[in-house]
Amino acid sequence: MVRGGSSEPTCWMNLWSINVFSAENNPLYASKLYPFISEALGIKNDKIVLLFHDIKAEQLGKPS
């Protein structure tokens, strides 16, 4: 994967949750996740992409 014109290591993370993510909350989550991911993986913040997916409970299925 190339990001920003470089082939340095990159992290692309999809996060899914029920009724948690919002325009107001996402910056707080990102401010906590970016340093953690950067340190854990040894990559720069500009090589990290976080995608927050807020879903409704009825969008999930589980076995009975």
C-alpha positions in Angstrom: 0.0 0.0 0.0 1.3 3.4 -0.8 0.2 6.5 1.1 1.4 10.0 0.6 3.6 8.9 -2.3 5.7 6.6 -0.1 5.8 2.9 0.4 6.7 3.2 4.2 4.5 1.0 6.4 0.9 2.1 6.6 -2.0 1.3 8.8 -5.6 1.3 7.6 -8.1 0.5 10.4 -11.9 0.1 10.2 -13.7 0.4 13.5 -17.3 -0.6 13.7 -19.6 0.1 16.7 -23.3 0.4 17.5 -24.3 4.0 18.2 -20.9 5.1 19.4 -19.2 7.1 16.7 -20.2 10.7 15.8 -18.7 13.9 14.5 -18.3 15.1 18.1 -16.8 11.9 19.6 -14.5 10.8 16.7 -11.7 13.4 17.3 -11.5 12.2 20.9 -11.2 8.5 19.8 -8.6 9.4 17.2 -6.5 11.4 19.7 -6.2 8.3 21.8 -5.8 5.8 19.0 -3.2 7.6 16.9 -0.4 7.6 19.5 -1.2 4.0 20.6 -1.1 2.7 17.0 2.0 4.8 16.1 3.9 3.5 19.1 2.7 -0.1 18.8 3.5 -0.4 15.1 6.4 2.1 14.9 4.8 4.1 12.1 4.2 7.9 11.7 0.7 9.4 12.3 0.5 10.5 8.7 0.7 6.9 7.7 -2.4 5.9 9.8 -6.0 6.0 8.5 -8.9 5.4 10.9 -12.4 4.8 9.5 -15.2 5.0 12.1 -18.4 3.2 11.1 -21.4 3.8 13.3 -24.0 1.2 12.7 -27.5 0.3 14.1 -28.1 -2.8 16.1 -30.5 -4.1 13.5 -27.7 -4.1 11.0 -26.0 -7.0 12.8 -27.0 -10.7 12.7 -26.2 -13.4 15.2 -27.1 -17.0 15.5 -30.0 -17.9 17.8 
